[in-house]
Protein backbone atom coordinates (compact mmCIF):
# COMPACT_ATOMS: atom_id res chain seq x y z
CA UNK A 1 0.00 0.00 0.00
CA UNK A 2 1.55 3.33 -0.99
CA UNK A 3 2.30 5.84 1.70
CA UNK A 4 0.66 9.24 2.01
CA UNK A 5 3.86 10.95 0.86
CA UNK A 6 4.02 8.74 -2.23
CA UNK A 7 0.42 9.56 -3.03
CA UNK A 8 1.17 13.23 -2.58
CA UNK A 9 4.17 13.01 -4.89
CA UNK A 10 2.13 11.19 -7.52
CA UNK A 11 -0.59 13.79 -7.24
CA UNK A 12 1.95 16.61 -7.65
CA UNK A 13 3.51 14.92 -10.65
CA UNK A 14 0.10 14.44 -12.21
CA UNK A 15 -0.86 18.03 -11.64
CA UNK A 16 2.52 19.18 -12.98
CA UNK A 17 2.14 17.13 -16.13
CA UNK A 18 -1.37 18.48 -16.60
CA UNK A 19 -0.20 22.06 -16.22
CA UNK A 20 -0.53 23.91 -19.57
CA UNK A 21 2.67 24.73 -21.43
CA UNK A 22 3.94 28.28 -21.38
CA UNK A 23 2.75 30.41 -24.30
CA UNK A 24 5.29 31.30 -26.98
CA UNK A 25 7.42 34.40 -26.59
CA UNK A 26 5.44 36.36 -29.18
CA UNK A 27 2.23 35.56 -27.27
CA UNK A 28 3.70 37.33 -24.23
CA UNK A 29 1.97 40.73 -24.27
CA UNK A 30 4.63 42.43 -22.15
CA UNK A 31 7.44 41.22 -24.41
CA UNK A 32 5.56 42.50 -27.46
CA UNK A 33 5.23 45.89 -25.77
CA UNK A 34 8.96 45.98 -25.10
CA UNK A 35 9.69 44.94 -28.68
CA UNK A 36 7.38 47.57 -30.17
CA UNK A 37 8.83 50.24 -27.92
CA UNK A 38 12.42 49.30 -28.68
CA UNK A 39 11.69 49.13 -32.43
CA UNK A 40 10.04 52.55 -32.52
CA UNK A 41 12.89 54.05 -30.51
CA UNK A 42 15.55 52.54 -32.77
CA UNK A 43 13.82 53.82 -35.91
CA UNK A 44 13.58 57.28 -34.37
CA UNK A 45 17.21 57.21 -33.26
CA UNK A 46 18.64 56.13 -36.63
CA UNK A 47 16.41 58.54 -38.53
CA UNK A 48 17.53 61.38 -36.25
CA UNK A 49 21.19 60.54 -36.87
CA UNK A 50 20.59 61.54 -40.51
CA UNK A 51 17.98 64.26 -39.96
CA UNK A 52 20.08 66.53 -37.73
CA UNK A 53 23.26 66.66 -39.92
CA UNK A 54 21.18 67.12 -43.09
CA UNK A 55 19.16 69.89 -41.45
CA UNK A 56 22.45 71.63 -40.72
CA UNK A 57 23.62 71.23 -44.33
CA UNK A 58 20.39 71.86 -46.23
CA UNK A 59 18.58 74.45 -44.09
CA UNK A 60 21.33 76.15 -42.07
CA UNK A 61 23.98 75.97 -44.83
CA UNK A 62 26.51 74.65 -42.31
CA UNK A 63 30.16 74.75 -43.28
CA UNK A 64 32.41 71.73 -43.33
CA UNK A 65 33.87 72.72 -39.98
CA UNK A 66 30.41 73.31 -38.53
CA UNK A 67 29.20 69.88 -39.61
CA UNK A 68 32.33 68.30 -38.14
CA UNK A 69 31.63 69.99 -34.80
CA UNK A 70 27.99 68.91 -34.94
CA UNK A 71 28.87 65.26 -35.50
CA UNK A 72 31.55 65.38 -32.81
CA UNK A 73 29.07 66.78 -30.28
CA UNK A 74 26.59 64.01 -31.11
CA UNK A 75 29.22 61.32 -30.67
CA UNK A 76 30.71 62.75 -27.46
CA UNK A 77 28.14 61.16 -25.10
CA UNK A 78 29.35 57.68 -26.12
CA UNK A 79 32.84 58.62 -24.96
CA UNK A 80 31.76 60.49 -21.85
CA UNK A 81 28.93 58.33 -20.55
CA UNK A 82 29.06 54.74 -21.83
CA UNK A 83 31.36 53.27 -19.15
CA UNK A 84 29.30 54.77 -16.34
CA UNK A 85 25.75 54.38 -17.65
CA UNK A 86 26.09 50.60 -17.52
CA UNK A 87 26.87 50.73 -13.80
CA UNK A 88 24.08 53.22 -13.12
CA UNK A 89 21.42 51.26 -14.99
CA UNK A 90 22.11 48.22 -12.79
CA UNK A 91 20.78 50.23 -9.85
CA UNK A 92 17.74 51.74 -11.60
CA UNK A 93 14.52 50.43 -13.08
CA UNK A 94 15.25 49.97 -16.76
CA UNK A 95 11.72 50.80 -17.90
CA UNK A 96 11.79 54.10 -16.05
CA UNK A 97 15.14 54.85 -17.68
CA UNK A 98 13.80 54.03 -21.16
CA UNK A 99 10.62 56.08 -20.70
CA UNK A 100 12.52 59.11 -19.41
CA UNK A 101 14.96 58.82 -22.32
CA UNK A 102 12.09 58.62 -24.83
CA UNK A 103 10.24 61.54 -23.26
CA UNK A 104 13.37 63.68 -23.19
CA UNK A 105 14.20 63.01 -26.84
CA UNK A 106 10.61 63.61 -27.97
CA UNK A 107 10.44 66.95 -26.14
CA UNK A 108 13.85 68.04 -27.44
CA UNK A 109 13.00 67.28 -31.08
CA UNK A 110 9.55 68.88 -30.74
CA UNK A 111 11.13 72.03 -29.34
CA UNK A 112 13.61 72.06 -32.23
CA UNK A 113 10.82 71.83 -34.80
CA UNK A 114 8.96 74.68 -33.10
CA UNK A 115 12.11 76.81 -33.02
CA UNK A 116 12.67 76.16 -36.72
CA UNK A 117 9.13 77.27 -37.56
CA UNK A 118 9.63 80.64 -35.83
CA UNK A 119 13.11 81.06 -37.29
CA UNK A 120 14.99 80.49 -34.06
CA UNK A 121 16.87 77.30 -34.94
CA UNK A 122 20.54 78.08 -35.41
CA UNK A 123 23.71 76.03 -35.25
CA UNK A 124 24.27 76.61 -31.49
CA UNK A 125 20.80 75.35 -30.60
CA UNK A 126 21.23 72.42 -33.01
CA UNK A 127 24.49 71.53 -31.24
CA UNK A 128 22.71 71.50 -27.88
CA UNK A 129 19.92 69.36 -29.35
CA UNK A 130 22.38 66.89 -30.87
CA UNK A 131 24.22 66.41 -27.58
CA UNK A 132 20.97 65.98 -25.65
CA UNK A 133 19.58 63.38 -28.04
CA UNK A 134 22.93 61.54 -28.11
CA UNK A 135 23.18 61.42 -24.32
CA UNK A 136 19.62 60.16 -23.86
CA UNK A 137 20.19 57.55 -26.58
CA UNK A 138 23.12 56.14 -24.60
CA UNK A 139 20.83 55.69 -21.59
CA UNK A 140 18.08 54.02 -23.65
CA UNK A 141 20.42 51.67 -25.55
CA UNK A 142 22.04 50.40 -22.35
CA UNK A 143 18.71 50.10 -20.52
CA UNK A 144 16.83 48.13 -23.18
CA UNK A 145 19.51 45.44 -23.24
CA UNK A 146 19.29 45.06 -19.46
CA UNK A 147 15.49 45.18 -19.44
CA UNK A 148 15.08 41.88 -21.31
CA UNK A 149 16.87 39.95 -18.53
CA UNK A 150 14.38 41.35 -16.02
CA UNK A 151 11.34 40.64 -18.17
CA UNK A 152 11.65 37.10 -19.58
CA UNK A 153 12.90 33.78 -18.26
CA UNK A 154 16.52 32.80 -18.76
CA UNK A 155 15.73 30.10 -21.30
CA UNK A 156 14.06 32.71 -23.52
CA UNK A 157 16.90 35.20 -23.60
CA UNK A 158 18.34 33.95 -26.89
CA UNK A 159 15.04 34.27 -28.73
CA UNK A 160 14.31 37.60 -27.07
CA UNK A 161 17.70 39.04 -27.99
CA UNK A 162 17.30 37.76 -31.54
CA UNK A 163 14.01 39.62 -31.90
CA UNK A 164 15.34 42.87 -30.43
CA UNK A 165 18.56 42.84 -32.44
CA UNK A 166 16.63 41.99 -35.59
CA UNK A 167 14.50 45.09 -35.19
CA UNK A 168 17.61 47.16 -34.52
CA UNK A 169 19.18 45.94 -37.77
CA UNK A 170 15.97 46.78 -39.62
CA UNK A 171 16.02 50.26 -38.07
CA UNK A 172 19.59 50.74 -39.27
CA UNK A 173 18.33 50.07 -42.79
CA UNK A 174 15.05 52.00 -42.76
CA UNK A 175 15.90 54.83 -40.36
CA UNK A 176 18.48 56.65 -42.54
CA UNK A 177 16.31 56.31 -45.65
CA UNK A 178 13.29 57.67 -43.76
CA UNK A 179 15.31 60.54 -42.32
CA UNK A 180 16.71 61.54 -45.70
CA UNK A 181 13.27 61.43 -47.31
CA UNK A 182 11.70 63.58 -44.57
CA UNK A 183 14.42 66.23 -44.77
CA UNK A 184 13.75 66.48 -48.53
CA UNK A 185 10.15 67.59 -47.91
CA UNK A 186 9.33 71.29 -48.45
CA UNK A 187 8.91 71.79 -44.69
CA UNK A 188 12.20 70.16 -43.67
CA UNK A 189 11.94 71.09 -39.93
CA UNK A 190 8.94 68.75 -39.66
CA UNK A 191 11.42 65.91 -40.08
CA UNK A 192 12.34 66.50 -36.43
CA UNK A 193 8.68 66.02 -35.50
CA UNK A 194 8.73 62.53 -37.05
CA UNK A 195 11.59 61.54 -34.76
CA UNK A 196 9.65 62.90 -31.79
CA UNK A 197 6.62 60.83 -32.79
CA UNK A 198 8.64 57.61 -32.86
CA UNK A 199 10.04 58.32 -29.39
CA UNK A 200 6.52 59.10 -28.13
CA UNK A 201 5.25 55.77 -29.51
CA UNK A 202 8.11 54.01 -27.75
CA UNK A 203 7.24 55.77 -24.48
CA UNK A 204 3.59 54.71 -24.70
CA UNK A 205 4.41 51.10 -25.56
CA UNK A 206 6.93 50.60 -22.75
CA UNK A 207 4.61 52.32 -20.27
CA UNK A 208 1.98 49.61 -20.93
CA UNK A 209 4.25 46.80 -19.66
CA UNK A 210 2.47 45.37 -16.63
CA UNK A 211 4.83 42.71 -15.28
CA UNK A 212 6.78 43.74 -12.19
CA UNK A 213 10.45 44.35 -12.91
CA UNK A 214 12.86 42.12 -11.01
CA UNK A 215 15.69 44.25 -9.66
CA UNK A 216 19.20 42.83 -9.15
CA UNK A 217 20.36 42.36 -5.57
CA UNK A 218 22.47 45.27 -4.44
CA UNK A 219 25.66 44.44 -2.62
CA UNK A 220 26.41 46.31 0.56
CA UNK A 221 29.90 47.12 -0.66
CA UNK A 222 30.26 47.32 -4.43
CA UNK A 223 33.71 47.25 -6.01
CA UNK A 224 35.06 50.61 -7.06
CA UNK A 225 34.23 51.41 -10.68
CA UNK A 226 37.61 52.98 -11.41
CA UNK A 227 39.46 49.88 -10.22
CA UNK A 228 37.42 47.61 -12.48
CA UNK A 229 37.97 49.93 -15.44
CA UNK A 230 41.72 49.88 -14.79
CA UNK A 231 41.78 46.07 -14.68
CA UNK A 232 40.01 45.90 -18.04
CA UNK A 233 42.45 48.35 -19.61
CA UNK A 234 45.45 46.44 -18.28
CA UNK A 235 44.09 43.12 -19.52
CA UNK A 236 43.44 44.39 -23.07
CA UNK A 237 46.82 46.09 -23.36
CA UNK A 238 48.61 42.98 -22.07
CA UNK A 239 47.26 40.58 -24.73
CA UNK A 240 48.64 40.74 -28.26
CA UNK A 241 45.36 39.82 -29.97
CA UNK A 242 43.23 42.23 -27.97
CA UNK A 243 45.81 45.00 -28.27
CA UNK A 244 45.76 44.63 -32.06
CA UNK A 245 41.95 44.65 -32.14
CA UNK A 246 41.92 47.76 -29.95
CA UNK A 247 44.44 49.73 -32.06
CA UNK A 248 42.82 48.68 -35.35
CA UNK A 249 39.40 49.64 -33.99
CA UNK A 250 40.65 53.07 -32.94
CA UNK A 251 42.24 53.67 -36.36
CA UNK A 252 39.05 52.61 -38.14
CA UNK A 253 36.68 54.70 -36.02
CA UNK A 254 38.85 57.82 -36.35
CA UNK A 255 39.16 57.49 -40.13
CA UNK A 256 35.52 56.51 -40.64
CA UNK A 257 34.26 59.49 -38.60
CA UNK A 258 36.46 61.83 -40.64
CA UNK A 259 35.39 60.28 -43.94
CA UNK A 260 31.67 60.31 -43.06
CA UNK A 261 31.79 64.02 -42.21
CA UNK A 262 33.16 64.79 -45.68
CA UNK A 263 30.86 62.20 -47.28
CA UNK A 264 27.71 63.89 -45.93
CA UNK A 265 28.88 67.15 -47.53
CA UNK A 266 30.19 65.60 -50.75
CA UNK A 267 26.94 63.86 -51.75
CA UNK A 268 24.57 66.87 -51.68
CA UNK A 269 27.06 69.60 -52.65
CA UNK A 270 29.41 67.97 -55.17
CA UNK A 271 27.08 65.33 -56.60
CA UNK A 272 23.89 67.42 -56.05
CA UNK A 273 21.93 64.50 -54.60
CA UNK A 274 18.67 64.94 -52.68
CA UNK A 275 18.25 64.00 -49.05
CA UNK A 276 16.26 60.93 -50.11
CA UNK A 277 19.12 59.60 -52.22
CA UNK A 278 21.64 60.37 -49.48
CA UNK A 279 19.51 58.36 -47.04
CA UNK A 280 19.28 55.44 -49.45
CA UNK A 281 23.05 55.48 -50.01
CA UNK A 282 23.60 55.28 -46.25
CA UNK A 283 20.91 52.63 -45.76
CA UNK A 284 22.53 50.35 -48.38
CA UNK A 285 25.01 49.23 -45.73
CA UNK A 286 22.17 47.51 -43.85
CA UNK A 287 21.45 44.72 -46.37
CA UNK A 288 25.20 44.25 -46.78
CA UNK A 289 25.54 43.78 -43.03
CA UNK A 290 22.79 41.15 -43.04
CA UNK A 291 24.61 39.20 -45.76
CA UNK A 292 27.89 39.63 -43.89
CA UNK A 293 26.32 38.14 -40.76
CA UNK A 294 25.33 35.02 -42.70
CA UNK A 295 28.76 34.63 -44.31
CA UNK A 296 30.54 35.13 -40.97
CA UNK A 297 29.07 31.85 -39.74
CA UNK A 298 30.85 29.86 -42.47
CA UNK A 299 33.85 31.64 -44.01
CA UNK A 300 36.25 31.73 -41.00
CA UNK A 301 35.95 27.97 -40.49
CA UNK A 302 36.70 27.36 -44.15
CA UNK A 303 39.40 29.91 -44.99
CA UNK A 304 40.73 30.88 -41.56
CA UNK A 305 39.89 33.78 -39.28
CA UNK A 306 42.93 35.82 -40.25
CA UNK A 307 42.28 35.52 -43.98
CA UNK A 308 38.63 36.50 -43.61
CA UNK A 309 39.43 39.50 -41.42
CA UNK A 310 42.11 40.81 -43.76
CA UNK A 311 40.14 40.35 -46.99
CA UNK A 312 36.91 41.73 -45.55
CA UNK A 313 38.60 44.77 -44.00
CA UNK A 314 40.54 45.61 -47.17
CA UNK A 315 37.42 45.24 -49.33
CA UNK A 316 34.95 47.00 -47.05
CA UNK A 317 37.22 49.90 -46.09
CA UNK A 318 38.84 50.31 -49.50
CA UNK A 319 35.60 50.53 -51.47
CA UNK A 320 35.17 54.21 -50.54
CA UNK A 321 38.28 55.08 -52.54
CA UNK A 322 36.17 55.01 -55.72
CA UNK A 323 33.66 57.63 -54.48
CA UNK A 324 35.84 60.75 -55.09
CA UNK A 325 36.02 59.76 -58.77
CA UNK A 326 32.24 60.07 -59.19
CA UNK A 327 31.20 63.13 -61.15
CA UNK A 328 28.35 62.84 -63.58
CA UNK A 329 24.84 61.62 -64.15
CA UNK A 330 22.92 60.32 -61.16
CA UNK A 331 21.94 57.37 -63.34
CA UNK A 332 25.50 56.13 -62.84
CA UNK A 333 26.28 57.76 -59.51
CA UNK A 334 23.37 56.38 -57.48
CA UNK A 335 23.90 52.67 -58.33
CA UNK A 336 27.61 53.03 -57.57
CA UNK A 337 26.86 54.62 -54.18
CA UNK A 338 24.38 51.86 -53.36
CA UNK A 339 26.98 49.24 -54.28
CA UNK A 340 29.61 51.02 -52.18
CA UNK A 341 27.29 51.03 -49.16
CA UNK A 342 26.41 47.36 -49.63
CA UNK A 343 30.06 46.24 -49.91
CA UNK A 344 31.05 48.37 -46.92
CA UNK A 345 28.27 46.84 -44.79
CA UNK A 346 29.17 43.31 -45.87
CA UNK A 347 32.89 43.67 -45.19
CA UNK A 348 32.37 45.57 -41.97
CA UNK A 349 30.00 42.97 -40.52
CA UNK A 350 32.36 40.12 -41.45
CA UNK A 351 35.16 41.88 -39.58
CA UNK A 352 32.93 42.73 -36.60
CA UNK A 353 31.64 39.20 -36.09
CA UNK A 354 35.03 37.55 -36.62
CA UNK A 355 36.90 39.89 -34.29
CA UNK A 356 34.19 39.50 -31.66
CA UNK A 357 34.70 35.73 -31.78
CA UNK A 358 38.46 36.21 -31.35
CA UNK A 359 37.95 38.56 -28.44
CA UNK A 360 35.51 36.21 -26.72
CA UNK A 361 37.82 33.22 -27.26
CA UNK A 362 40.88 34.77 -25.60
CA UNK A 363 39.01 36.49 -22.76
CA UNK A 364 38.03 34.71 -19.51
CA UNK A 365 34.38 34.83 -18.53
CA UNK A 366 34.94 37.22 -15.65
CA UNK A 367 36.65 39.75 -17.91
CA UNK A 368 34.32 39.59 -20.94
CA UNK A 369 32.32 42.72 -20.17
CA UNK A 370 35.28 44.93 -19.39
CA UNK A 371 37.27 43.73 -22.40
CA UNK A 372 34.36 44.51 -24.73
CA UNK A 373 33.74 47.91 -23.09
CA UNK A 374 37.43 48.83 -23.22
CA UNK A 375 37.78 48.05 -26.92
CA UNK A 376 34.51 49.78 -27.82
CA UNK A 377 35.38 52.83 -25.75
CA UNK A 378 38.87 53.09 -27.23
CA UNK A 379 37.47 52.94 -30.76
CA UNK A 380 34.42 55.16 -30.39
CA UNK A 381 36.33 57.59 -28.19
CA UNK A 382 38.21 58.87 -31.23
CA UNK A 383 35.10 59.51 -33.35
CA UNK A 384 34.62 63.12 -32.17
CA UNK A 385 38.25 63.88 -33.03
CA UNK A 386 37.83 62.21 -36.41
CA UNK A 387 34.71 64.25 -37.17
CA UNK A 388 36.57 67.46 -36.37
CA UNK A 389 39.50 66.36 -38.55
CA UNK A 390 37.17 65.57 -41.45
CA UNK A 391 35.52 68.98 -41.24
CA UNK A 392 38.93 70.67 -41.15
CA UNK A 393 40.24 68.76 -44.17
CA UNK A 394 37.09 69.46 -46.19
CA UNK A 395 37.34 73.17 -45.42
CA UNK A 396 41.04 73.45 -46.17
CA UNK A 397 41.50 71.08 -49.12
CA UNK A 398 38.02 70.89 -50.62
CA UNK A 399 35.42 68.14 -50.52
CA UNK A 400 36.81 65.88 -53.23
CA UNK A 401 40.38 65.94 -51.96
CA UNK A 402 39.25 65.68 -48.36
CA UNK A 403 37.15 62.63 -49.18
CA UNK A 404 40.03 60.96 -50.99
CA UNK A 405 42.41 61.55 -48.07
CA UNK A 406 39.98 60.34 -45.41
CA UNK A 407 38.98 57.29 -47.49
CA UNK A 408 42.67 56.42 -47.87
CA UNK A 409 43.02 56.78 -44.10
CA UNK A 410 40.50 53.97 -43.63
CA UNK A 411 43.10 51.58 -45.04
CA UNK A 412 45.20 52.15 -41.92
CA UNK A 413 43.06 49.69 -39.95
CA UNK A 414 43.63 46.73 -42.34
CA UNK A 415 47.32 47.63 -42.38
CA UNK A 416 47.55 47.43 -38.59
CA UNK A 417 45.86 44.04 -38.57
CA UNK A 418 48.14 42.77 -41.35
CA UNK A 419 51.18 43.46 -39.16
CA UNK A 420 49.64 41.83 -36.07
CA UNK A 421 49.05 38.21 -34.99
CA UNK A 422 45.44 38.57 -36.17
CA UNK A 423 46.53 38.05 -39.79
CA UNK A 424 48.05 34.66 -38.90
CA UNK A 425 44.96 33.19 -37.25
CA UNK A 426 43.81 29.88 -38.74
CA UNK A 427 40.54 28.00 -38.70
CA UNK A 428 40.74 27.42 -34.94
CA UNK A 429 40.27 30.26 -32.48
CA UNK A 430 43.08 30.96 -29.99
CA UNK A 431 42.86 29.59 -26.45
CA UNK A 432 41.82 31.84 -23.55
CA UNK A 433 44.48 33.45 -21.38
CA UNK A 434 44.50 34.13 -17.66
CA UNK A 435 44.64 37.76 -16.52
CA UNK A 436 47.62 38.46 -14.33
CA UNK A 437 47.09 39.73 -10.80
CA UNK A 438 43.41 40.41 -11.40
CA UNK A 439 40.69 39.47 -8.97
CA UNK A 440 37.44 38.55 -10.73
CA UNK A 441 34.24 37.91 -8.82
CA UNK A 442 31.31 35.98 -10.24
CA UNK A 443 29.03 39.04 -10.29
CA UNK A 444 31.45 40.96 -12.53
CA UNK A 445 30.87 38.83 -15.62
CA UNK A 446 28.77 40.91 -18.00
CA UNK A 447 26.87 40.12 -21.15
CA UNK A 448 28.84 41.32 -24.18
CA UNK A 449 27.14 43.09 -27.06
CA UNK A 450 28.22 43.71 -30.69
CA UNK A 451 31.85 44.82 -30.95
CA UNK A 452 31.88 48.12 -32.89
CA UNK A 453 35.05 48.49 -34.75
LUMGU-345303 format. One record per residue (C-alpha): x, y, z. Coordinates in steps of 0.1 Angstrom, whole numbers, plus 5000, padded with zeros to 4 digits. Layout:
! residues N
XYZ;...
//
This chain:
! residues 453
500050005000;501550334990;502350585017;500750925020;503951105009;504050874978;500450964970;501251324974;504251304951;502151124925;499451384928;501951664924;503551494893;500151444878;499151804884;502551924870;502151714839;498651854834;499852214838;499552394804;502752474786;503952834786;502753044757;505353134730;507453444734;505453644708;502253564727;503753734758;502054074757;504654244778;507454124756;505654254725;505254594742;509054604749;509754494713;507454764698;508855024721;512454934713;511754914676;510055264675;512955414695;515555254672;513855384641;513655734656;517255724667;518655614634;516455854615;517556144637;521256054631;520656154595;518056434600;520156654623;523356674601;521256714569;519256994586;522457164593;523657124557;520457194538;518657444559;521357624579;524057604552;526557464577;530257484567;532457174567;533957274600;530457334615;529256994604;532356834619;531657004652;528056894651;528956534645;531656544672;529156684697;526656404689;529256134693;530756274725;528156124749;529355774739;532855864750;531856054781;528955834794;529155474782;531455334808;529355484837;525755444823;526155064825;526955074862;524155324869;521455134850;522154824872;520855024901;517755174884;514555044869;515255004832;511755084821;511855414839;515155494823;513855404788;510655614793;512555914806;515055884777;512155864752;510256154767;513456374768;514256304732;510656364720;510456704739;513856804726;513056734689;509656894693;511157204707;513657214678;510857184652;509057474669;512157684670;512757624633;509157734624;509658064642;513158114627;515058054659;516957734651;520557814646;523757604648;524357664685;520857534694;521257244670;524557154688;522757154721;519956944706;522456694691;524256644724;521056604744;519656344720;522956154719;523256144757;519656024761;520255754734;523155614754;520855574784;518155404763;520455174744;522055044776;518755014795;516854814768;519554544768;519354514805;515554524806;515154194787;516954004815;514454144840;511354064818;511653714804;512953384817;516553284812;515753014787;514153274765;516953524764;518353404731;515053434713;514353764729;517753904720;517353784685;514053964681;515354294696;518654284676;516654204644;514554514648;517654724655;519254594622;516054684604;516055034619;519655074607;518355014572;515055204572;515955484596;518555664575;516355634543;513355774562;515356054577;516756154543;513356144527;511756364554;514456624552;513756654515;510156764521;509357134515;508957184553;512257024563;511957114601;508956884603;511456594599;512356654636;508756604645;508756254629;511656154652;509756294682;506656084672;508655764671;510055834706;506555914719;505255584705;508155404723;507255584755;503655474753;504455114744;506955064772;504655234797;502054964791;504354684803;502554544834;504854274847;506854374878;510454444871;512954214890;515754424903;519254284908;520454244944;522554534956;525754444974;526454635006;529954714993;530354734956;533754734940;535155064929;534255144893;537655304886;539554994898;537454764875;538054994846;541754994852;541854614853;540054594820;542454834804;545554644817;544154314805;543454444769;546854614766;548654304779;547354064753;548654074717;545453984700;543254224720;545854504717;545854464679;541954474679;541954784701;544454974679;542854874647;539454964660;540655314671;542255374636;539055264619;536755474640;538955784637;539255754599;535555654594;534355954614;536556184594;535456034561;531756034569;531856404578;533256484543;530956224527;527756394541;528956724525;530256564493;526956394483;524656694483;527156964474;529456804448;527156534434;523956744440;521956454454;518756494473;518356404510;516356094499;519155964478;521656044505;519555844530;519355544505;523055554500;523655534537;520955264542;522555034516;525054924543;522254754561;521554474536;525254424532;525554384570;522854114570;524653924542;527953964561;526353814592;525353504573;528853464557;530553514590;529153194603;530952994575;533853164560;536353174590;536052804595;536752744559;539452994550;540753094584;539953384607;542953584598;542353554560;538653654564;539453954586;542154084562;540154044530;536954174544;538654484560;540554564528;537454524507;534954704529;537254994539;538855034505;535655054485;535255424495;538355514475;536255504443;533755764455;535856074449;536055984412;532256014408;531256314388;528456284364;524856164358;522956034388;521955744367;525555614372;526355784405;523455644425;523955274417;527655304424;526955464458;524455194466;527054924457;529655104478;527355104508;526454744504;530154624501;531054844531;528354684552;529254334541;532954374548;532454564580;530054304595;532454014585;535254194604;532954274634;531653924639;535053754634;536953994657;534253954683;534753574682;538553624687;537953864716;535553624733;537853324727;540953484744;539053654772;538053474805;534453484815;534953724844;536753984821;534353964791;532354274798;535354494806;537354374776;534454454753;533754794769;537454884768;537854814731;534554984722;535455284743;538955314728;537555294692;534455524696;536355764718;538255894688;535155954666;534656314678;538356394670;537856224636;534756424628;536656754636;539556644615;537256564586;535556904588;538957074589;540256884558;537156954538;537357324546;541057354538;541557114509;538057094494;535456814495;536856594468;540456594480;539256574516;537156264508;540056104490;542456154519;540056034546;539055734525;542755644521;543055684559;540555404564;543155164550;545255224581;543154974601;543654674577;547354764576;547554744614;545954404614;548154284587;551254354608;549654184639;549053824650;545453864638;546553814602;548153474611;545053324628;543852994613;540552804613;540752744651;540353034675;543153104700;542952964735;541853184765;544553354786;544553414823;544653784835;547653854857;547153974892;543454044886;540753954910;537453854893;534253794912;531353604898;529053904897;531554104875;530953884844;528854094820;526954014789;528854134758;527154314729;528254374693;531854484690;531954814671;535054854653;
//
